Amino acid sequence: MRYTEIQDKFNSLWASRIIDIDFNIINNGIKITIEITEHKEKSIHTIEFHGVSSYYFVNNTALKRKEFIPHEDEDFLELTSINYIQEKIKIQMESDEEWIHQFYSEANIVIEIWSRLLFIEANQVSINYVPYQLCE
């Protein structure tokens, strides 16, 4: 499937409420369950990433990433946006430990959750159980 077709499908999921996120490390997958409310009607949708070789979460921008806001009962996570990136985002580790340098990734999905970001490198995405191949 073409880049624009996948991004169009992602665009229809923006500004939804995240009900659950499941990181399945043993099966290399991430499943996100969301709720969309349109015209007072609620519907449940799933986004599943398959062939996940890496993911990286950042709590906020720069130094704000270490600021944690206490959560209240009525709080929820919003899937603010989800983007398919053709020009993959390189994530490389910097460390004085040499062995760390062999670990890196090239994220092709960026999910914005309020002011947080989740970067994912995956081979395939399923939206409501319909699979779409992501370009290598």
N, C-alpha and C positions, 0 to 999 in steps of 0.2 A: 504494500500500500504506500502511496506517495506521502511525503512529509506533510503537505498541507491537509490531506484528508485526516491523518491522525491528529494533527493539531486542532482541526475543526471539531473533532470528537472530544478532545480534551477541553476546548473552550466551553463546551456545553456543560461541563462539570464544575466550572469556576463558581466561587462564592457558595459552596455547599458546606454542610456540617459534617465533620468527620465523626463517625460513630465508633470506629475501631481501626487500628493498624496492627497487623500481625507480621512480624519479621520471622520468616521460617528459614533459618540459616542452613539447616541440614538439607533442605530441598531447594535452596537458592531462589527463594521467592519472597515477595512482599505483597500482602493483600490489604487494600484499603476499602473499607465500607463507608459509604457516604449517604447522606439524606439531602435531597433537593426539595425545596418548597417553592412551588409555582402556583399562583392564583389560589392560595390556601390549601393546595393539594400537596401531600408529601409522598415522595417515592424513594425507594432504596436502590442504590447502585453499587456495583463492585468494580474496582480497578485492581487487576492482578499483574504484577511484574514477574516474568519468568526468566530463567537464565541470568539471575542477578549475580554479577561478579563483584560489585562493590556498592556501598552506600555511605554517605557522609552527612551528618546532621550538624547544623550550626544554629544555636539558640537565638542569636540576634546579630546585629552588625558590630564589628570590631570589639571594643571593650564592653559594650552592652551585652555581649554574649554571656557574661558572668553575672548578670543581674537577673534574678529569678523573682517573678511576681507570684505571690501566694494565690492559689486558685480557690475560687468559691464554688459552691454547689451548682449554681446556674451557669457557670462558665463552660465553654465548649471550644473545640478546635475548629477553625474554619479552613477549608481548602480554598485559599485565596486565589491561587492560580496553579496550573500545571502546564509545563512547557516541554516540548520535544525539541532538543537542540541538535541540529545537524552537525555543526562544527563543535565536536565534543569538548567538554570542559576538562582540562587536565588537572588532576589533583595529585600533587607529589608531596611526600613527607620530607621535612627538613629536620635533621637531628645530628648530634655529634656521634650517635651510634651508627656505624657504617651499615650494619645489616638492615636498618630501617629503610635505606635508600632503594632497596629492591622492590618495595611496595609502592604502587601508584595505581591510579585509575583514570578513566576517561568517561565522565558522566555524560549521558545523553538525555536524561530527564531531570528537570528541576521542578520541585514542588514547593510552593510558597504556602506556609501555614502561619497566618498572621504575619509577624515579623521574623519568622524562622524559615530556614531553607533546608530541604532534604534533597540531596543530589543522589541519583541512582544511575548505575550502569547496568543495562539489561538488554537481552536479545529480543524479548517479545513482551507485549502488553495485551491483556484481555480486558475489554470493557463490557461489563454485563455478560461475561463468559464467551464473548466473540473475540477470537485471537487476531492480533495484528503483528506482523513481523517488523521489528525495528531495524533500520539499515545498519550494517556493520561498518 
